[in-house]
Amino acid sequence: MQINNSIAFVTGAGRGLGTHLVTRLLAEGAAKVYAGARDISRVSADWASDERVQLVTLDVTDPESVAAAAEIAADATILINNAGTLNFGGALDGAVEDYRLDLETNLFGVLNTSRAFTPHLIANAPAAIVNVASIVAFAPAGIMVGYSISKAAAHQYGQALRAELLGSGVQVSVAYPAQIDTEMLSGVDMDKASPASVAERIIAGVIAGERDIYPDDASSSLATLYAADPWSLEPLFLRTGE
């Protein structure tokens, strides 16, 4: 999938990894980037005033908001489902409402946007959908079990979406980053990849047509470990938190 002259829509673009994905798309020559955020008045990224960027109010958990955004961006050729939430808690002590919140954004938000944008993407093909999941989709992190469940569900949804869109001209990729140095993990003490480098590797994976993208050194090594021994990640993640 070529980024040069493409028209992209990025959800969760107002902060964290999303801002860097927009930056990278522009650097790769995207003709237009729709930057979706809940509150566009608070977007302060360097690209906010770039004439190639259009800010779009978007709540991925609200089907009406998603439908409106899809109509605004009917010319899109790339959808990057980046919006996400993370609530901390274990299997026994995590708040059920927190589990629901993570699922609402990390699974159903991806479902909402994918369904709304797919007709446009097929019409504009060649096109691509990129879902940002997490390496904890393969085994749960002990301190963020609800989040891990939601990302595992997003992983399965991405596989189903890829199968249904086979032959449609819409490429489906799923990215599985490990820990990223963003506000979401600001209170967690561990090694983290820079969001700029993660964004660069995600976009490089899209260009290369990769179905599964491991956009940092940790996720790449963990994926190799998982491929050799799937059970190896479970005790590792439960012990370290990711």
MARLO-981614 format. One record per atom (N, C-alpha, C, O): atom name; residue number from 1; x, y, z. Coordinates in steps of 0.02 Angstrom, whole numbers. Each point is the difference from the previous one (the first is absolute). Last residue first. Example, Ala and Ser with C-alpha at 12.3 -4.5 7.8 and 13.67 -1.06 7.14 Angstrom:
R atom seq     c1     c2     c3
R    N   2    642   -112    354
R   CA   2     42     59      3
R    C   2    -39     55     37
R    O   2     25     55      8
R    N   1    -10   -341    -12
R   CA   1    -45     59      0
R    C   1     45     60      0
R    O   1     52     -1     33
This chain:
R atom seq     c1     c2     c3
R    N 242    191   -338   1583
R   CA 242    -10     -1    -73
R    C 242     54    -41    -31
R    O 242      2     -8    -61
R    N 241    -29     11    293
R   CA 241    -52     50    -13
R    C 241    -10     11    -74
R    O 241    -51     29    -19
R    N 240    199   -192    137
R   CA 240     28     67    -12
R    C 240    -52     54     -9
R    O 240     17     59      2
R    N 239    -72   -292     44
R   CA 239     52     18     46
R    C 239     22     73     -8
R    O 239     12     35     50
R    N 238   -171   -137   -195
R   CA 238    -30      3     67
R    C 238     51     23     52
R    O 238    -18     31     50
R    N 237     88    -69   -273
R   CA 237    -42     60      5
R    C 237    -31      7     69
R    O 237     -6     56     26
R    N 236    136   -250    -70
R   CA 236     42     59     -9
R    C 236    -41     64     10
R    O 236     22     45     36
R    N 235   -128   -260    -38
R   CA 235     35     16     64
R    C 235     44     62     -5
R    O 235      8     35     50
R    N 234   -123    -91   -252
R   CA 234    -46      7     56
R    C 234     35     13     67
R    O 234    -16     50     32
R    N 233    127    -97   -247
R   CA 233    -17     70     15
R    C 233    -42      7     63
R    O 233      4     51     35
R    N 232     66   -266   -130
R   CA 232     55     36     32
R    C 232    -19     71     20
R    O 232     28     27     48
R    N 231   -160   -196   -174
R   CA 231    -10      3     73
R    C 231     52     42     35
R    O 231     -8     18     59
R    N 230     15    -62   -299
R   CA 230    -54     45     20
R    C 230     -9      7     75
R    O 230    -20     53     24
R    N 229    231   -113   -181
R   CA 229    -31    -30     59
R    C 229    -55     46     26
R    O 229     15     44     41
R    N 228     99      0   -248
R   CA 228     36    -61     18
R    C 228    -34    -37     57
R    O 228      0    -61      2
R    N 227    -86    269    -78
R   CA 227     -4    -47    -56
R    C 227     34    -67     17
R    O 227    -22    -53    -21
R    N 226     37    233    175
R   CA 226    -68    -28     -2
R    C 226     -7    -53    -55
R    O 226    -31    -52     10
R    N 225    231    177      5
R   CA 225     -5    -46     56
R    C 225    -68    -35      0
R    O 225     -3    -61     12
R    N 224     37    230   -168
R   CA 224     42    -57    -17
R    C 224     -4    -53     55
R    O 224     -3    -60    -14
R    N 223   -103    262     54
R   CA 223    -37    -37    -51
R    C 223     39    -62    -22
R    O 223    -29    -53    -11
R    N 222    131    203    160
R   CA 222    -53    -37     33
R    C 222    -41    -41    -49
R    O 222    -22    -55     16
R    N 221    189    201    -99
R   CA 221     30    -57     35
R    C 221    -52    -43     35
R    O 221      6    -61      2
R    N 220    -81    257   -110
R   CA 220     28    -46    -49
R    C 220     31    -62     33
R    O 220    -11    -56    -23
R    N 219    -70    234    156
R   CA 219    -55    -39    -29
R    C 219     26    -50    -51
R    O 219    -27    -56     -5
R    N 218    185    202    103
R   CA 218    -29    -45     50
R    C 218    -55    -43    -30
R    O 218     -1    -60     10
R    N 217    105    229   -144
R   CA 217     44    -57     13
R    C 217    -30    -49     49
R    O 217      6    -61     -9
R    N 216   -173    201   -142
R   CA 216     54     19     46
R    C 216     40    -62     16
R    O 216    -23    -56    -12
R    N 215   -183     56   -125
R   CA 215     33     64    -15
R    C 215     53     24     49
R    O 215     17     59      1
R    N 214   -154   -270   -125
R   CA 214     29      5     67
R    C 214     47     60      0
R    O 214     57     -6    -21
R    N 213   -274    -95   -137
R   CA 213     54     47      6
R    C 213     23      3     73
R    O 213    -40     13     45
R    N 212   -108   -169   -239
R   CA 212     14      8     71
R    C 212     63     43      6
R    O 212     52    -15    -28
R    N 211   -127    -11   -187
R   CA 211    -64    -13     35
R    C 211      8     11     74
R    O 211    -43     32     31
R    N 210    184     89   -237
R   CA 210      3    -50     53
R    C 210    -69     -8     33
R    O 210    -33     49     16
R    N 209    125     96   -206
R   CA 209    -56    -46     -6
R    C 209      0    -54     53
R    O 209    -29    -53    -11
R    N 208    177    253    -29
R   CA 208     25    -66    -20
R    C 208    -56    -52     -7
R    O 208     13    -56    -23
R    N 207    -62    276     99
R   CA 207     29      7    -67
R    C 207     22    -68    -26
R    O 207     -8    -15    -59
R    N 206    -64     24    281
R   CA 206    -57      9    -46
R    C 206     25      5    -72
R    O 206    -28    -31    -45
R    N 205    189     23    214
R   CA 205    -33    -64     -7
R    C 205    -59      3    -47
R    O 205    -12    -46    -39
R    N 204    123    245     97
R   CA 204     43    -41    -43
R    C 204    -30    -69    -12
R    O 204      4    -26    -55
R    N 203   -111    167    208
R   CA 203    -11     23    -68
R    C 203     44    -39    -50
R    O 203    -22    -15    -55
R    N 202     52    -32    283
R   CA 202    -68    -19    -21
R    C 202    -11     20    -72
R    O 202    -24    -40    -41
R    N 201    224    107    141
R   CA 201      1    -71    -17
R    C 201    -70    -26    -20
R    O 201     -6    -45    -41
R    N 200     31    271    114
R   CA 200     39    -11    -61
R    C 200     -2    -72    -23
R    O 200     -8    -15    -59
R    N 199    -90     72    266
R   CA 199    -40     24    -57
R    C 199     36    -12    -66
R    O 199    -30    -21    -49
R    N 198    148    -27    245
R   CA 198    -55    -49     -9
R    C 198    -43     21    -60
R    O 198    -18    -42    -41
R    N 197    187    189    108
R   CA 197     28    -58    -33
R    C 197    -52    -54    -12
R    O 197      1    -34    -51
R    N 196    -66    228    169
R   CA 196     20     19    -68
R    C 196     27    -61    -38
R    O 196    -17    -10    -58
R    N 195    -39     -6    290
R   CA 195    -58     -3    -45
R    C 195     17     19    -72
R    O 195    -32    -25    -46
R    N 194    207    -94    217
R   CA 194    -24     67    -16
R    C 194    -59     -5    -48
R    O 194      2    -40    -47
R    N 193     49   -155    228
R   CA 193     22     23    -66
R    C 193    -26     71    -12
R    O 193    -53     18     26
R    N 192    112   -136    219
R   CA 192    -53     16    -47
R    C 192     31     25    -66
R    O 192     51     34      0
R    N 191     -3   -167    261
R   CA 191     28     25    -62
R    C 191    -56     10    -51
R    O 191    -45    -42     -7
R    N 190    -26     65    260
R   CA 190     27    -53    -43
R    C 190     32     33    -61
R    O 190    -12     59    -14
R    N 189   -161      9    224
R   CA 189     73      2     -4
R    C 189     26    -60    -38
R    O 189      6    -55     27
R    N 188   -247    206    -20
R   CA 188     28    -67      1
R    C 188     75      4    -12
R    O 188     23     29    -49
R    N 187   -189    154     40
R   CA 187     11    -22     69
R    C 187     32    -68      7
R    O 187      6    -26     55
R    N 186    -62    130   -269
R   CA 186     44     46     36
R    C 186     15    -23     71
R    O 186     52     17     27
R    N 185   -179   -105   -233
R   CA 185     42    -40     45
R    C 185     46     43     42
R    O 185     53    -23     22
R    N 184   -209    125   -171
R   CA 184    -37    -58     21
R    C 184     39    -43     50
R    O 184    -30    -29     45
R    N 183    123    221   -162
R   CA 183    -37     15     61
R    C 183    -36    -61     28
R    O 183     -9     -6     61
R    N 182    215    -56   -211
R   CA 182    -53     50     -8
R    C 182    -34     11     68
R    O 182     16    -34     49
R    N 181    174   -127   -163
R   CA 181     10     56     46
R    C 181    -50     56    -14
R    O 181     16     51    -29
R    N 180    -45   -325     -9
R   CA 180     20     61    -35
R    C 180      3     57     51
R    O 180    -41      3     46
R    N 179     40   -298    -58
R   CA 179    -10     63     37
R    C 179     28     60    -38
R    O 179     56     -3    -26
R    N 178   -109   -187   -133
R   CA 178      7    -13     72
R    C 178    -10     67     35
R    O 178    -41     40    -21
R    N 177    -73   -100   -224
R   CA 177     55     30     38
R    C 177      3    -28     71
R    O 177    -50    -24     27
R    N 176    -66    -46   -259
R   CA 176      3    -27     68
R    C 176     58     31     39
R    O 176     49    -35     14
R    N 175   -226     66   -251
R   CA 175     64     15     33
R    C 175     -3    -22     73
R    O 175    -51      9     33
R    N 174    -78    -76   -280
R   CA 174     -8     10     72
R    C 174     69     10     31
R    O 174     45    -41    -11
R    N 173   -179     62   -249
R   CA 173     59    -13     41
R    C 173    -18     11     73
R    O 173    -41     42     16
R    N 172    -78    -72   -280
R   CA 172    -11      5     73
R    C 172     63    -20     37
R    O 172     24    -56     -6
R    N 171   -114    148   -257
R   CA 171     50    -35     40
R    C 171    -14     11     74
R    O 171    -14     56     21
R    N 170   -143    -42   -250
R   CA 170     14     33     65
R    C 170     47    -45     39
R    O 170    -19    -55     21
R    N 169    -79     -2   -234
R   CA 169     46     55    -11
R    C 169     17     38     63
R    O 169     36     50     -2
R    N 168   -171   -256    -28
R   CA 168    -38     63     -7
R    C 168     44     59    -19
R    O 168    -26     53    -19
R    N 167     87   -289     76
R   CA 167    -20     10    -70
R    C 167    -37     65    -12
R    O 167    -19     14    -57
R    N 166     16    -94    300
R   CA 166     45    -31    -47
R    C 166    -27      9    -71
R    O 166    -57    -18    -15
R    N 165    -44     81    231
R   CA 165     19     50    -50
R    C 165     49    -28    -52
R    O 165     23     37    -44
R    N 164   -105   -167    231
R   CA 164    -59     24    -36
R    C 164     17     49    -56
R    O 164    -37      5    -48
R    N 163    210    -89    191
R   CA 163    -29    -55    -39
R    C 163    -59     25    -41
R    O 163     -7    -19    -59
R    N 162    108    170    209
R   CA 162     45    -16    -55
R    C 162    -29    -54    -45
R    O 162      3      5    -62
R    N 161   -117     47    260
R   CA 161     -7     54    -49
R    C 161     44    -13    -61
R    O 161    -22     10    -57
R    N 160     41   -154    241
R   CA 160    -64    -10    -33
R    C 160    -10     51    -55
R    O 160    -25    -16    -54
R    N 159    215     39    189
R   CA 159      5    -60    -41
R    C 159    -64    -13    -39
R    O 159      2    -17    -59
R    N 158     -1    193    215
R   CA 158     42     16    -57
R    C 158      9    -59    -47
R    O 158     -1      8    -61
R    N 157   -112    -39    265
R   CA 157    -41     38    -47
R    C 157     41     18    -62
R    O 157    -26     -3    -56
R    N 156    137   -102    233
R   CA 156    -45    -47    -34
R    C 156    -43     36    -52
R    O 156    -13    -26    -54
R    N 155    152    160    188
R   CA 155     41    -44    -41
R    C 155    -44    -48    -40
R    O 155     10     -8    -60
R    N 154   -112    141    222
R   CA 154     16     39    -59
R    C 154     44    -40    -49
R    O 154     -8      6    -60
R    N 153    -40   -102    268
R   CA 153    -60      2    -40
R    C 153     12     39    -64
R    O 153    -24    -20    -54
R    N 152    194     18    210
R   CA 152     -6    -67    -29
R    C 152    -62     -4    -44
R    O 152      1    -31    -53
R    N 151     31    226    174
R   CA 151     47     -3    -56
R    C 151      1    -69    -32
R    O 151     10     -6    -61
R    N 150   -142     42    254
R   CA 150    -26     41    -55
R    C 150     45     -2    -61
R    O 150    -24      1    -57
R    N 149     94   -112    254
R   CA 149    -58    -33    -30
R    C 149    -26     39    -59
R    O 149    -16    -29    -52
R    N 148    185    127    178
R   CA 148     26    -56    -38
R    C 148    -56    -38    -35
R    O 148      6    -20    -57
R    N 147    -64    193    206
R   CA 147     31     27    -61
R    C 147     25    -57    -44
R    O 147    -11      1    -61
R    N 146    -67    -60    272
R   CA 146    -55     22    -42
R    C 146     24     28    -67
R    O 146    -29    -14    -52
R    N 145    192    -47    214
R   CA 145    -34    -58    -29
R    C 145    -57     20    -46
R    O 145     -8    -28    -54
R    N 144    221    130    177
R   CA 144    -48     31    -47
R    C 144    -38    -54    -38
R    O 144      4     -4    -61
R    N 143    172    -41    219
R   CA 143    -25     62     29
R    C 143    -52     35    -44
R    O 143    -27     52     18
R    N 142    139   -261    -81
R   CA 142    -33     -9     65
R    C 142    -30     62     30
R    O 142    -47     -4     39
R    N 141     70    -60   -302
R   CA 141     44     32     49
R    C 141    -37      1     67
R    O 141    -58     20      3
R    N 140     13   -204   -207
R   CA 140    -21     58     40
R    C 140     55     26     45
R    O 140     38    -38     31
R    N 139    -23    -75   -284
R   CA 139      2    -24     69
R    C 139    -13     61     44
R    O 139     24     54    -15
R    N 138    -44    -31   -217
R   CA 138     19    -70     -2
R    C 138      5    -31     70
R    O 138     -2    -62      6
R    N 137    -46    295    -52
R   CA 137    -54    -38    -31
R    C 137     14    -75      3
R    O 137    -47    -40     -3
R    N 136    200    214     70
R   CA 136    -37    -35     53
R    C 136    -63    -32    -27
R    O 136    -38    -30     38
R    N 135    179    167   -174
R   CA 135     30    -66     10
R    C 135    -36    -39     54
R    O 135      3    -61      2
R    N 134   -141    243   -139
R   CA 134     54     -1     49
R    C 134     27    -70      5
R    O 134    -35    -49    -15
R    N 133   -112    212   -171
R   CA 133    -16    -44     56
R    C 133     56      6     52
R    O 133     19     56     18
R    N 132   -114     85   -242
R   CA 132     53     -1     50
R    C 132    -23    -41     60
R    O 132    -41     23     39
R    N 131    -27    -23   -312
R   CA 131    -24     -1     69
R    C 131     59     -4     47
R    O 131     42    -44     -5
R    N 130   -102    117   -264
R   CA 130     54    -17     47
R    C 130    -29      4     71
R    O 130    -20     54     22
R    N 129    -58    -67   -302
R   CA 129    -21     10     69
R    C 129     57    -24     44
R    O 129     27    -55    -10
R    N 128    -45    139   -267
R   CA 128     26    -39     56
R    C 128    -36     19     65
R    O 128    -20     57     10
R    N 127     15    -51   -312
R   CA 127     -9     33     64
R    C 127     26    -45     56
R    O 127     20    -57    -12
R    N 126    -51     97   -284
R   CA 126     29    -35     57
R    C 126     -1     41     64
R    O 126     12     61     -1
R    N 125   -209    -16    -69
R   CA 125     57    -47     -1
R    C 125     46     12    -59
R    O 125    -21     24    -53
R    N 124   -195     83    134
R   CA 124     61     38    -14
R    C 124     61    -45     -8
R    O 124     56     26     -6
R    N 123   -274   -113     60
R   CA 123    -11     43    -59
R    C 123     63     36    -21
R    O 123      9     14    -59
R    N 122     -5   -141    255
R   CA 122     -7    -45    -57
R    C 122     -9     41    -64
R    O 122     30    -16    -51
R    N 121    -26    134    252
R   CA 121     66    -27    -15
R    C 121     -2    -47    -60
R    O 121     45      1    -42
R    N 120   -248     87    127
R   CA 120     40     52    -33
R    C 120     68    -27    -21
R    O 120     24     15    -55
R    N 119   -165   -159    181
R   CA 119    -28     13    -67
R    C 119     39     53    -39
R    O 119     10     -6    -61
R    N 118     60    -40    289
R   CA 118     15    -51    -50
R    C 118    -32     12    -68
R    O 118     34     -8    -51
R    N 117    -58    139    265
R   CA 117     46     22    -52
R    C 117      9    -50    -57
R    O 117     18     19    -55
R    N 116   -161    -61    248
R   CA 116    -21     63    -30
R    C 116     44     20    -60
R    O 116    -25     26    -49
R    N 115     77   -219    181
R   CA 115    -63    -10    -37
R    C 115    -21     63    -36
R    O 115    -25     -3    -57
R    N 114    214     15    197
R   CA 114     14    -45    -57
R    C 114    -63    -10    -42
R    O 114      4      3    -62
R    N 113    -20    120    265
R   CA 113     33     38    -53
R    C 113     13    -44    -62
R    O 113     -8     24    -56
R    N 112    -92   -128    246
R   CA 112    -42     55    -24
R    C 112     33     36    -59
R    O 112    -32     10    -52
R    N 111    155   -179    166
R   CA 111    -55    -28    -40
R    C 111    -42     56    -31
R    O 111    -16     -2    -59
R    N 110    183     63    210
R   CA 110     30    -24    -62
R    C 110    -53    -28    -46
R    O 110      1     12    -61
R    N 109    -72     51    273
R   CA 109     20     59    -37
R    C 109     31    -18    -67
R    O 109    -15     31    -51
R    N 108    -39   -202    203
R   CA 108    -59     25    -36
R    C 108     15     65    -37
R    O 108    -32     14    -51
R    N 107    215   -113    174
R   CA 107    -32    -48    -45
R    C 107    -55     33    -40
R    O 107      3      3    -62
R    N 106    119    129    214
R   CA 106     53    -39    -33
R    C 106    -27    -55    -46
R    O 106     35    -21    -46
R    N 105   -182    170    180
R   CA 105     44     37    -45
R    C 105     44    -46    -42
R    O 105      3      7    -61
R    N 104   -153   -104    215
R   CA 104    -40     47    -39
R    C 104     43     38    -50
R    O 104    -20     11    -57
R    N 103    119   -156    218
R   CA 103    -30    -36    -56
R    C 103    -39     48    -45
R    O 103      1     -8    -61
R    N 102     92     96    257
R   CA 102     53    -19    -46
R    C 102    -29    -37    -60
R    O 102     22     11    -57
R    N 101   -172     47    228
R   CA 101     25     60    -33
R    C 101     55    -18    -51
R    O 101      0     27    -55
R    N 100    -86   -199    193
R   CA 100    -48     21    -51
R    C 100     24     61    -39
R    O 100     -8      4    -61
R    N  99    134    -80    245
R   CA  99      3    -49    -53
R    C  99    -45     22    -58
R    O  99     20     -3    -58
R    N  98    -33    128    252
R   CA  98     62     15    -37
R    C  98     10    -49    -58
R    O  98     22     19    -54
R    N  97   -202    -55    202
R   CA  97    -13     58    -43
R    C  97     62     20    -40
R    O  97     -6     23    -56
R    N  96     24   -194    217
R   CA  96    -36    -23    -59
R    C  96    -14     58    -47
R    O  96      4     -8    -61
R    N  95    208      3    228
R   CA  95    -70     22     -1
R    C  95    -33    -22    -65
R    O  95     27     10    -55
R    N  94    179   -144    173
R   CA  94    -13     53    -48
R    C  94    -75     17     -2
R    O  94    -42    -45      1
R    N  93    152   -135    130
R   CA  93    -14     64     33
R    C  93    -14     58    -49
R    O  93    -18     54     22
R    N  92     65   -288    -86
R   CA  92    -46     -4     56
R    C  92    -18     67     31
R    O  92    -54      8     28
R    N  91    205    -32   -215
R   CA  91    -55    -44    -17
R    C  91    -53     -3     54
R    O  91    -59     -8    -14
R    N  90    209    230     10
R   CA  90     13    -70    -13
R    C  90    -62    -39    -17
R    O  90    -54     28    -10
R    N  89    133    244    -33
R   CA  89    -36    -45     44
R    C  89     12    -72    -20
R    O  89     15    -14    -58
R    N  88     -6    285    -56
R   CA  88     39    -49     36
R    C  88    -44    -42     46
R    O  88    -49     24     27
R    N  87      6    107   -274
R   CA  87    -16      2     72
R    C  87     38    -56     34
R    O  87      4    -56    -26
R    N  86    -10    198   -225
R   CA  86     34    -49     42
R    C  86    -19     12     73
R    O  86     12     53     27
R    N  85    -89      9   -308
R   CA  85      0     15     71
R    C  85     36    -56     37
R    O  85      3    -56    -24
R    N  84    -12    168   -249
R   CA  84     -1    -54     49
R    C  84     -3     26     71
R    O  84     16     58     13
R    N  83      3     -7   -308
R   CA  83    -30     22     63
R    C  83     -3    -59     49
R    O  83    -18    -55    -18
R    N  82     92     38   -216
R   CA  82     50      9     53
R    C  82    -30     17     67
R    O  82     31    -13     52
R    N  81    -75    -68   -318
R   CA  81    -38     -5     63
R    C  81     49      1     58
R    O  81     26    -52     21
R    N  80    -20    135   -286
R   CA  80     41    -26     54
R    C  80    -39      5     65
R    O  80    -13     54     26
R    N  79    -30    -54   -310
R   CA  79    -29     10     67
R    C  79     47    -30     51
R    O  79     15    -59     -4
R    N  78     -8    145   -273
R   CA  78     31    -34     57
R    C  78    -38     18     64
R    O  78    -11     59     13
R    N  77    -55     30   -221
R   CA  77     27    -63    -25
R    C  77     35    -40     54
R    O  77     17    -58    -11
R    N  76   -221    270    -15
R   CA  76     56    -32     33
R    C  76     21    -65    -35
R    O  76    -42    -38    -25
R    N  75   -144    205    -15
R   CA  75     54    -10    -49
R    C  75     60    -36     30
R    O  75     51     -7    -34
R    N  74   -248     72    159
R   CA  74    -20    -51    -48
R    C  74     53    -13    -53
R    O  74     -3    -50    -35
R    N  73    -25    186    257
R   CA  73     61    -28    -29
R    C  73    -16    -56    -51
R    O  73     33    -52      0
R    N  72   -209    167    112
R   CA  72     48     54    -11
R    C  72     60    -25    -39
R    O  72     26     34    -45
R    N  71   -181   -193    115
R   CA  71    -27     40    -55
R    C  71     46     58    -16
R    O  71     10     16    -59
R    N  70     41   -150    244
R   CA  70      9    -39    -61
R    C  70    -26     38    -61
R    O  70     29     -5    -54
R    N  69    -63     96    270
R   CA  69     70      5    -20
R    C  69     13    -37    -65
R    O  69     38     23    -42
R    N  68   -253    -38    137
R   CA  68     12     68    -24
R    C  68     72      8    -24
R    O  68     12     31    -52
R    N  67    -73   -234    154
R   CA  67    -32      6    -65
R    C  67     13     69    -30
R    O  67     13      6    -60
R    N  66     62    -45    280
R   CA  66     40    -38    -49
R    C  66    -29      8    -70
R    O  66     36     10    -48
R    N  65   -156     82    228
R   CA  65     62     38    -11
R    C  65     43    -34    -52
R    O  65     30     34    -42
R    N  64   -221   -147    110
R   CA  64    -19     59    -39
R    C  64     61     43    -15
R    O  64      7     26    -55
R    N  63     18   -220    194
R   CA  63    -11    -16    -72
R    C  63    -20     60    -42
R    O  63     19      4    -58
R    N  62    135    -19    282
R   CA  62    -65     29    -19
R    C  62    -12    -12    -74
R    O  62     31     32    -42
R    N  61    174    -86    155
R   CA  61    -51    -40     34
R    C  61    -71     24    -16
R    O  61    -48    -31     23
R    N  60    249    139   -103
R   CA  60     -7    -65    -33
R    C  60    -51    -44     34
R    O  60    -22    -50    -29
R    N  59     49    317     -1
R   CA  59     -4    -45     57
R    C  59    -14    -69    -28
R    O  59    -56    -13    -23
R    N  58    143    265    -86
R   CA  58    -17    -71     -5
R    C  58      2    -34     68
R    O  58     50      4     36
R    N  57    -12    238   -201
R   CA  57    -24    -22     65
R    C  57    -24    -72     -6
R    O  57    -42    -16    -43
R    N  56    232    132   -111
R   CA  56    -68    -26     -1
R    C  56    -19    -22     71
R    O  56     35    -40     30
R    N  55    162    192   -190
R   CA  55    -21    -26     65
R    C  55    -73    -19     -3
R    O  55    -42     37    -26
R    N  54    233    -23   -171
R   CA  54    -67     22     18
R    C  54    -19    -32     67
R    O  54     -3    -61      5
R    N  53    240    117   -166
R   CA  53    -33    -33     56
R    C  53    -68     31     11
R    O  53     -8     61      2
R    N  52    173     17   -162
R   CA  52    -18    -69    -20
R    C  52    -40    -36     53
R    O  52    -25    -55    -12
R    N  51    118    276     41
R   CA  51    -57      3    -46
R    C  51    -22    -69    -24
R    O  51    -55     -8    -25
R    N  50    170     69    267
R   CA  50     20    -21    -68
R    C  50    -61     -2    -45
R    O  50    -51    -29     19
R    N  49     59     75    223
R   CA  49    -13     55    -47
R    C  49     21    -17    -72
R    O  49     -5     42    -44
R    N  48     36   -197    226
R   CA  48    -70     22      6
R    C  48    -18     55    -51
R    O  48    -57      5    -21
R    N  47    273   -131     75
R   CA  47    -33     -3    -66
R    C  47    -71     29      1
R    O  47    -32      0    -53
R    N  46    172    -20    250
R   CA  46     33     46    -47
R    C  46    -37      3    -67
R    O  46      2     51    -34
R    N  45   -144   -113    254
R   CA  45     56    -28    -37
R    C  45     27     50    -51
R    O  45    -35     46    -22
R    N  44   -155    -39    191
R   CA  44     55     50     -4
R    C  44     60    -26    -38
R    O  44     54     29      5
R    N  43   -337    -66     62
R   CA  43     56    -27    -39
R    C  43     53     54    -10
R    O  43    -14     52    -29
R    N  42   -204    -28    138
R   CA  42     57    -12     43
R    C  42     59    -29    -38
R    O  42     52    -14     30
R    N  41   -268     62   -126
R   CA  41     25     64     25
R    C  41     62     -9     43
R    O  41     36     49     12
R    N  40   -165   -232   -105
R   CA  40     50     28    -45
R    C  40     27     67     24
R    O  40     53     21    -23
R    N  39   -162   -242    138
R   CA  39     -4     72      9
R    C  39     54     33    -43
R    O  39     58      6     21
R    N  38    -90   -239    -44
R   CA  38    -62     16     37
R    C  38    -10     76      5
R    O  38    -55     25     -9
R    N  37    190   -124   -201
R   CA  37     10      7     72
R    C  37    -66     19     33
R    O  37    -43     31    -31
R    N  36    179    -94   -227
R   CA  36    -59     -6     42
R    C  36     17      3     74
R    O  36     46    -32     23
R    N  35     56    110   -273
R   CA  35     22    -15     68
R    C  35    -60     -1     46
R    O  35    -27     53     17
R    N  34     93    -78   -294
R   CA  34    -52     17     47
R    C  34     22    -23     69
R    O  34     14    -58     11
R    N  33    134    117   -237
R   CA  33     -9    -42     59
R    C  33    -57     29     42
R    O  33      3     57     22
R    N  32    115    -49   -292
R   CA  32    -45     27     51
R    C  32     -4    -49     58
R    O  32      1    -61    -10
R    N  31    155     29   -164
R   CA  31    -30     61    -28
R    C  31    -45     34     51
R    O  31     -6     61      1
R    N  30    231   -215     50
R   CA  30    -73     -4     -4
R    C  30    -28     66    -25
R    O  30     22     54     21
R    N  29    219   -124     18
R   CA  29    -31     29    -60
R    C  29    -74     -7     -6
R    O  29    -27      8    -55
R    N  28    195    -68    234
R   CA  28      3    -48    -56
R    C  28    -38     25    -61
R    O  28     -4    -36    -50
R    N  27      8    161    252
R   CA  27     69     -6    -22
R    C  27      7    -47    -60
R    O  27     44      9    -41
R    N  26   -254     14    147
R   CA  26     16     61    -36
R    C  26     72     -3    -28
R    O  26     13     21    -56
R    N  25    -83   -197    193
R   CA  25    -38     -1    -63
R    C  25     16     61    -42
R    O  25     10     -5    -61
R    N  24     78     -4    279
R   CA  24     34    -46    -46
R    C  24    -34     -4    -68
R    O  24     32     -2    -51
R    N  23   -130    132    225
R   CA  23     65     29    -20
R    C  23     34    -44    -52
R    O  23     27     25    -50
R    N  22   -221   -108    151
R   CA  22    -16     54    -47
R    C  22     65     31    -26
R    O  22      6     11    -61
R    N  21     19   -170    227
R   CA  21    -23    -32    -62
R    C  21    -18     52    -52
R    O  21     16     -8    -59
R    N  20     40     81    274
R   CA  20     59    -20    -38
R    C  20    -18    -38    -64
R    O  20     36      4    -49
R    N  19   -206     62    201
R   CA  19     31     61    -27
R    C  19     61    -18    -43
R    O  19     13     32    -51
R    N  18   -125   -210    165
R   CA  18    -38     28    -55
R    C  18     31     62    -31
R    O  18      1      7    -61
R    N  17     84   -117    260
R   CA  17     22    -30    -63
R    C  17    -36     32    -59
R    O  17     29      8    -54
R    N  16    -66    141    256
R   CA  16     35    -64      0
R    C  16     22    -22    -69
R    O  16     23     40    -41
R    N  15   -224    131     37
R   CA  15     54     -8     48
R    C  15     36    -67    -12
R    O  15    -21    -40    -42
R    N  14   -164    123    -95
R   CA  14     13     59     41
R    C  14     58     -6     48
R    O  14     23     50     27
R    N  13   -135   -213   -186
R   CA  13     58     37    -26
R    C  13     21     57     45
R    O  13     52     31    -12
R    N  12   -226   -226     -2
R   CA  12     42     12     58
R    C  12     61     40    -17
R    O  12     54    -11     27
R    N  11   -140    -95   -239
R   CA  11    -40     11     61
R    C  11     47      8     59
R    O  11     57    -24     -1
R    N  10    -27     71   -273
R   CA  10     31    -28     60
R    C  10    -46     14     59
R    O  10    -16     58     14
R    N   9     20    -67   -303
R   CA   9    -39     20     59
R    C   9     31    -35     60
R    O   9      6    -62      0
R    N   8     80    134   -271
R   CA   8     -4    -43     60
R    C   8    -46     30     52
R    O   8     -8     61      5
R    N   7     93    -65   -279
R   CA   7    -43     40     44
R    C   7    -16    -43     61
R    O   7    -35    -51     -6
R    N   6    251     58   -191
R   CA   6    -57    -33     30
R    C   6    -40     50     42
R    O   6     23     55     14
R    N   5    191    -19   -136
R   CA   5    -63     21    -31
R    C   5    -62    -36     27
R    O   5    -54      6    -27
R    N   4    267   -123    100
R   CA   4      5     60    -40
R    C   4    -65     13    -38
R    O   4    -24    -43    -37
R    N   3     57   -158    159
R   CA   3    -22     56     41
R    C   3      2     65    -40
R    O   3    -43     43     11
R    N   2     11   -315    -88
R   CA   2     39     61     -4
R    C   2    -30     55     44
R    O   2    -60      9      2
R    N   1     61   -291      6
R   CA   1    -43     60      0
R    C   1     44     62      0
R    O   1     44      7     43
